Amino acid sequence: MPDDPHRVVITGDGPILVEGPVDIELPDGRRVRSQRPVTALCACRRSRRYPFCDTSHRTRTRPDRETQEPS
């Protein structure tokens, strides 16, 4: 429904999730649009696709599978 508010979720250590579609106005005045059902916006400014999150905020290392103990 057109009068329903869009939901915005601010995650503790990641992106800001906005139910879309959404128009985004950048600090320099440019506007970008996302047609996705949920858009992840970068909050840390490390994204190569800013203002969209590309998960650059995450560490890129994975534990070695051979050294992990079975669960």
N, CA, C and O atoms as a MOPAC input file, in Angstrom:
PM7 MOZYME 1SCF
protein

 N      0.83300 1    -1.17700 1     0.00000 1
 C      0.00000 1     0.00000 1     0.00000 1
 C      0.88300 1     1.24800 1     0.00000 1
 O      1.92900 1     1.25600 1     0.64900 1
 N      0.48800 1     2.28400 1    -0.70400 1
 C      1.31900 1     3.47500 1    -0.81400 1
 C      1.55100 1     4.20600 1     0.50100 1
 O      2.58000 1     4.86700 1     0.64300 1
 N      0.64400 1     4.11700 1     1.46600 1
 C      0.80000 1     4.83600 1     2.72700 1
 C      1.60500 1     4.06100 1     3.76300 1
 O      1.91100 1     4.60000 1     4.82600 1
 N      1.95400 1     2.80800 1     3.47700 1
 C      2.74400 1     2.02400 1     4.41100 1
 C      4.16800 1     2.56300 1     4.46000 1
 O      4.75000 1     2.85000 1     3.41400 1
 N      4.74300 1     2.70800 1     5.65800 1
 C      6.12300 1     3.18500 1     5.74900 1
 C      7.10700 1     2.11700 1     5.27900 1
 O      6.83000 1     0.92100 1     5.37300 1
 N      8.24700 1     2.55700 1     4.77800 1
 C      9.31800 1     1.62800 1     4.42700 1
 C     10.05600 1     1.26600 1     5.71100 1
 O     10.19600 1     2.08900 1     6.61600 1
 N     10.51800 1     0.04400 1     5.77300 1
 C     11.24600 1    -0.41000 1     6.95700 1
 C     12.73200 1    -0.18600 1     6.74700 1
 O     13.25300 1    -0.49600 1     5.67600 1
 N     13.42800 1     0.34800 1     7.74900 1
 C     14.86800 1     0.55700 1     7.74000 1
 C     15.42800 1    -0.19100 1     8.93700 1
 O     14.96300 1    -0.00700 1    10.06300 1
 N     16.43800 1    -1.04300 1     8.69500 1
 C     17.05600 1    -1.81000 1     9.76700 1
 C     18.51700 1    -1.39600 1     9.86000 1
 O     19.27200 1    -1.53400 1     8.89700 1
 N     18.91400 1    -0.88600 1    11.02800 1
 C     20.30700 1    -0.52700 1    11.25100 1
 C     20.94100 1    -1.68300 1    11.98800 1
 O     20.60700 1    -1.96400 1    13.13900 1
 N     21.87400 1    -2.36100 1    11.30200 1
 C     22.53700 1    -3.51600 1    11.89600 1
 C     23.69200 1    -3.04400 1    12.76500 1
 O     24.21400 1    -1.94700 1    12.56500 1
 N     24.08700 1    -3.85700 1    13.71400 1
 C     25.13800 1    -3.46700 1    14.64600 1
 C     26.51100 1    -3.34600 1    14.01900 1
 O     27.28200 1    -2.46000 1    14.38700 1
 N     26.82700 1    -4.21400 1    13.08400 1
 C     28.18800 1    -4.21300 1    12.53700 1
 C     28.18900 1    -4.34800 1    11.02300 1
 O     29.14300 1    -4.86900 1    10.44400 1
 N     27.15600 1    -3.89500 1    10.39600 1
 C     27.08700 1    -4.05300 1     8.95400 1
 C     26.30100 1    -2.94700 1     8.30000 1
 O     26.28500 1    -1.81600 1     8.78700 1
 N     25.65200 1    -3.26200 1     7.20600 1
 C     24.96400 1    -2.23600 1     6.42900 1
 C     23.63500 1    -1.80600 1     7.04600 1
 O     23.14000 1    -2.41200 1     7.99600 1
 N     23.08900 1    -0.76300 1     6.48600 1
 C     21.73500 1    -0.31200 1     6.79700 1
 C     20.83200 1    -0.94200 1     5.74100 1
 O     21.04900 1    -0.74600 1     4.54500 1
 N     19.83800 1    -1.68500 1     6.16300 1
 C     18.94300 1    -2.38000 1     5.24200 1
 C     17.66500 1    -1.57700 1     5.08200 1
 O     17.00700 1    -1.23300 1     6.06400 1
 N     17.31900 1    -1.28000 1     3.82600 1
 C     16.13600 1    -0.47700 1     3.51800 1
 C     15.24400 1    -1.27300 1     2.59200 1
 O     15.69000 1    -1.75800 1     1.55200 1
 N     13.96400 1    -1.40900 1     2.97400 1
 C     13.02500 1    -2.07000 1     2.07300 1
 C     12.81700 1    -1.15600 1     0.88100 1
 O     12.56800 1     0.03800 1     1.04400 1
 N     12.91700 1    -1.71500 1    -0.31600 1
 C     12.91200 1    -0.90800 1    -1.53600 1
 C     11.64900 1    -1.08900 1    -2.32300 1
 O     10.69500 1    -1.70400 1    -1.84800 1
 N     11.63500 1    -0.57000 1    -3.49700 1
 C     12.63800 1     0.24500 1    -4.17500 1
 C     12.86300 1     1.56200 1    -3.43200 1
 O     12.00000 1     2.04600 1    -2.70000 1
 N     14.07300 1     2.13100 1    -3.65100 1
 C     14.44200 1     3.32400 1    -2.90700 1
 C     15.29400 1     4.24400 1    -3.77700 1
 O     16.11700 1     3.77700 1    -4.56400 1
 N     15.09000 1     5.56700 1    -3.63000 1
 C     15.94400 1     6.57900 1    -4.23900 1
 C     16.88800 1     7.07800 1    -3.16100 1
 O     16.46900 1     7.34200 1    -2.03400 1
 N     18.16600 1     7.20900 1    -3.50600 1
 C     19.18600 1     7.62200 1    -2.54400 1
 C     19.83100 1     8.89800 1    -3.05400 1
 O     20.29000 1     8.95400 1    -4.19500 1
 N     19.86700 1     9.91800 1    -2.21300 1
 C     20.54900 1    11.16000 1    -2.56900 1
 C     21.88700 1    11.19300 1    -1.84800 1
 O     21.94800 1    11.08500 1    -0.62300 1
 N     22.96300 1    11.34400 1    -2.62500 1
 C     24.32500 1    11.35000 1    -2.08700 1
 C     24.71500 1    12.75600 1    -1.64200 1
 O     24.08100 1    13.73000 1    -2.04800 1
 N     25.76000 1    12.87500 1    -0.80700 1
 C     26.17600 1    14.19900 1    -0.31600 1
 C     26.49900 1    15.19700 1    -1.43000 1
 O     26.33400 1    16.40300 1    -1.24500 1
 N     26.95800 1    14.70600 1    -2.58500 1
 C     27.30100 1    15.61500 1    -3.68500 1
 C     26.08500 1    15.97900 1    -4.54400 1
 O     26.22500 1    16.67800 1    -5.54900 1
 N     24.89500 1    15.51000 1    -4.15300 1
 C     23.68000 1    15.85200 1    -4.86500 1
 C     23.23700 1    14.82700 1    -5.90100 1
 O     22.10300 1    14.87800 1    -6.37800 1
 N     24.13000 1    13.88900 1    -6.25600 1
 C     23.72900 1    12.84300 1    -7.20900 1
 C     22.66600 1    11.96700 1    -6.56600 1
 O     22.58600 1    11.84000 1    -5.34500 1
 N     21.85200 1    11.36700 1    -7.42800 1
 C     20.82100 1    10.43700 1    -6.95600 1
 C     21.01300 1     9.09800 1    -7.64000 1
 O     21.31700 1     9.02600 1    -8.83000 1
 N     20.83100 1     8.04500 1    -6.87200 1
 C     20.87400 1     6.68900 1    -7.41000 1
 C     19.61300 1     5.97700 1    -6.96200 1
 O     19.00300 1     6.34300 1    -5.95700 1
 N     19.23100 1     4.96500 1    -7.70900 1
 C     18.00600 1     4.23000 1    -7.41400 1
 C     18.31900 1     2.74600 1    -7.30800 1
 O     19.14000 1     2.21600 1    -8.05500 1
 N     17.65700 1     2.08800 1    -6.37400 1
 C     17.71200 1     0.64200 1    -6.26200 1
 C     16.29200 1     0.11000 1    -6.38100 1
 O     15.38300 1     0.58600 1    -5.70000 1
 N     16.10900 1    -0.86500 1    -7.23800 1
 C     14.79800 1    -1.49300 1    -7.43400 1
 C     14.67000 1    -2.78700 1    -6.63000 1
 O     13.64900 1    -3.46900 1    -6.71100 1
 N     15.68800 1    -3.12200 1    -5.86500 1
 C     15.67900 1    -4.37800 1    -5.11200 1
 C     14.63400 1    -4.36100 1    -4.00200 1
 O     14.28000 1    -3.29000 1    -3.50900 1
 N     14.13600 1    -5.52300 1    -3.60200 1
 C     13.17400 1    -5.57800 1    -2.49400 1
 C     13.79200 1    -5.10200 1    -1.17900 1
 O     13.11100 1    -4.48100 1    -0.36400 1
 N     15.08800 1    -5.39200 1    -0.96900 1
 C     15.83100 1    -4.90000 1     0.19500 1
 C     17.18500 1    -4.42000 1    -0.31500 1
 O     17.89000 1    -5.15000 1    -1.01200 1
 N     17.53700 1    -3.19400 1     0.03500 1
 C     18.80800 1    -2.60600 1    -0.38700 1
 C     19.71200 1    -2.47200 1     0.83000 1
 O     19.28600 1    -1.98200 1     1.87500 1
 N     20.96900 1    -2.91200 1     0.69200 1
 C     21.95500 1    -2.78100 1     1.75900 1
 C     22.80000 1    -1.54300 1     1.47200 1
 O     23.53200 1    -1.49400 1     0.48300 1
 N     22.68900 1    -0.54500 1     2.34900 1
 C     23.46300 1     0.68500 1     2.20300 1
 C     24.68200 1     0.64300 1     3.11500 1
 O     24.59100 1     0.24300 1     4.27500 1
 N     25.80900 1     1.05400 1     2.58200 1
 C     27.07200 1     1.02600 1     3.31800 1
 C     27.06300 1     2.07500 1     4.42800 1
 O     26.74600 1     3.24000 1     4.18700 1
 N     27.41100 1     1.65800 1     5.63400 1
 C     27.50100 1     2.57700 1     6.76500 1
 C     28.95200 1     2.86500 1     7.14100 1
 O     29.21700 1     3.80700 1     7.88700 1
 N     29.89700 1     2.06600 1     6.63500 1
 C     31.30500 1     2.22100 1     7.02300 1
 C     32.13300 1     2.95900 1     5.97700 1
 O     33.27300 1     3.33300 1     6.25300 1
 N     31.58700 1     3.17600 1     4.78900 1
 C     32.23300 1     3.86300 1     3.66800 1
 C     33.44100 1     3.10700 1     3.11000 1
 O     34.28400 1     3.71000 1     2.44600 1
 N     33.54200 1     1.79400 1     3.36900 1
 C     34.61800 1     0.98200 1     2.80100 1
 C     34.21200 1     0.30600 1     1.49700 1
 O     35.04100 1    -0.33700 1     0.85300 1
 N     32.97100 1     0.44000 1     1.10500 1
 C     32.45800 1    -0.24200 1    -0.07200 1
 C     33.01900 1     0.36200 1    -1.35500 1
 O     33.11700 1     1.58300 1    -1.48600 1
 N     33.38400 1    -0.49300 1    -2.29100 1
 C     33.79400 1    -0.02900 1    -3.61900 1
 C     32.57000 1     0.37100 1    -4.43800 1
 O     32.70400 1     1.01000 1    -5.48200 1
 N     31.39000 1     0.00300 1    -3.97600 1
 C     30.14000 1     0.30600 1    -4.68200 1
 C     29.30300 1     1.32200 1    -3.91200 1
 O     28.08600 1     1.37400 1    -4.09100 1
 N     29.93100 1     2.12800 1    -3.06100 1
 C     29.22000 1     3.09500 1    -2.23500 1
 C     28.22500 1     3.88100 1    -3.08100 1
 O     28.60000 1     4.34500 1    -4.15800 1
 N     26.99200 1     4.05400 1    -2.65500 1
 C     26.45600 1     3.90000 1    -1.31400 1
 C     25.95400 1     2.50400 1    -0.99600 1
 O     25.42500 1     2.26700 1     0.08900 1
 N     26.11600 1     1.57200 1    -1.93600 1
 C     25.64500 1     0.20800 1    -1.70300 1
 C     26.72800 1    -0.60900 1    -1.01300 1
 O     27.91300 1    -0.43800 1    -1.29900 1
 N     26.33100 1    -1.48600 1    -0.11700 1
 C     27.26500 1    -2.33100 1     0.61800 1
 C     27.75100 1    -3.46300 1    -0.26800 1
 O     26.96100 1    -4.11300 1    -0.95300 1
 N     29.06700 1    -3.69500 1    -0.25100 1
 C     29.63900 1    -4.85500 1    -0.94300 1
 C     30.32600 1    -5.79300 1     0.04700 1
 O     31.13900 1    -6.62600 1    -0.35300 1
 N     30.01200 1    -5.66800 1     1.31100 1
 C     30.52600 1    -6.46500 1     2.43900 1
 C     32.01300 1    -6.23200 1     2.70200 1
 O     32.66100 1    -7.08900 1     3.30300 1
 N     32.57000 1    -5.10700 1     2.27400 1
 C     33.97400 1    -4.78900 1     2.55900 1
 C     34.23100 1    -4.62100 1     4.04700 1
 O     35.38200 1    -4.69200 1     4.47900 1
 N     33.20000 1    -4.40300 1     4.83400 1
 C     33.36000 1    -4.23800 1     6.27700 1
 C     33.72300 1    -5.55800 1     6.96100 1
 O     34.22300 1    -5.55900 1     8.08600 1
 N     33.47800 1    -6.64900 1     6.29800 1
 C     33.77900 1    -7.96200 1     6.87600 1
 C     35.25800 1    -8.27500 1     6.73400 1
 O     35.92000 1    -7.79400 1     5.81400 1
 N     35.76400 1    -9.07500 1     7.64000 1
 C     37.13500 1    -9.54700 1     7.45700 1
 C     37.11900 1   -10.59800 1     6.36400 1
 O     36.15900 1   -11.35800 1     6.24200 1
 N     38.15900 1   -10.64400 1     5.58400 1
 C     38.19500 1   -11.53200 1     4.43000 1
 C     38.90100 1   -12.85900 1     4.71900 1
 O     39.05300 1   -13.67900 1     3.81400 1
 N     39.32400 1   -13.07900 1     5.93500 1
 C     40.02800 1   -14.31900 1     6.24000 1
 C     39.06200 1   -15.37200 1     6.74400 1
 O     38.06900 1   -15.05700 1     7.40100 1
 N     39.35600 1   -16.61300 1     6.43500 1
 C     38.54200 1   -17.73400 1     6.90800 1
 C     39.44700 1   -18.66600 1     7.71800 1
 O     40.61900 1   -18.83600 1     7.38400 1
 N     38.91700 1   -19.25800 1     8.76100 1
 C     39.73600 1   -20.20300 1     9.52700 1
 C     40.09900 1   -21.41900 1     8.67200 1
 O     39.32800 1   -21.84800 1     7.81400 1
 N     41.27000 1   -21.95200 1     8.92300 1
 C     41.72200 1   -23.14300 1     8.21300 1
 C     40.85300 1   -24.32200 1     8.64700 1
 O     40.74500 1   -24.60900 1     9.83900 1
 N     40.24100 1   -24.99900 1     7.69400 1
 C     39.32200 1   -26.10000 1     8.01900 1
 C     40.02600 1   -27.25800 1     8.72100 1
 O     39.41400 1   -27.94900 1     9.53400 1
 N     41.29300 1   -27.47500 1     8.42000 1
 C     42.00300 1   -28.60700 1     9.04200 1
 C     42.26900 1   -28.36900 1    10.51100 1
 O     42.38900 1   -29.33200 1    11.26800 1
 N     42.36600 1   -27.12100 1    10.94500 1
 C     42.65800 1   -26.83100 1    12.35200 1
 C     41.41500 1   -26.66000 1    13.18700 1
 O     41.51400 1   -26.53300 1    14.40700 1
 N     40.24300 1   -26.65400 1    12.57500 1
 C     39.01000 1   -26.49600 1    13.32800 1
 C     38.63300 1   -27.81500 1    13.98100 1
 O     38.78500 1   -28.88400 1    13.39100 1
 N     38.14200 1   -27.72300 1    15.20200 1
 C     37.65200 1   -28.90500 1    15.90100 1
 C     36.24500 1   -29.21100 1    15.41100 1
 O     35.49000 1   -28.28300 1    15.12300 1
 N     35.86400 1   -30.49100 1    15.30600 1
 C     34.49900 1   -30.81800 1    14.88700 1
 C     33.48100 1   -30.31600 1    15.89700 1
 O     33.76500 1   -30.25300 1    17.09300 1
 N     32.31000 1   -29.96300 1    15.42600 1
 C     31.24500 1   -29.44300 1    16.30900 1
 C     30.52800 1   -30.56000 1    16.99600 1
 O     29.60600 1   -30.31500 1    17.77300 1

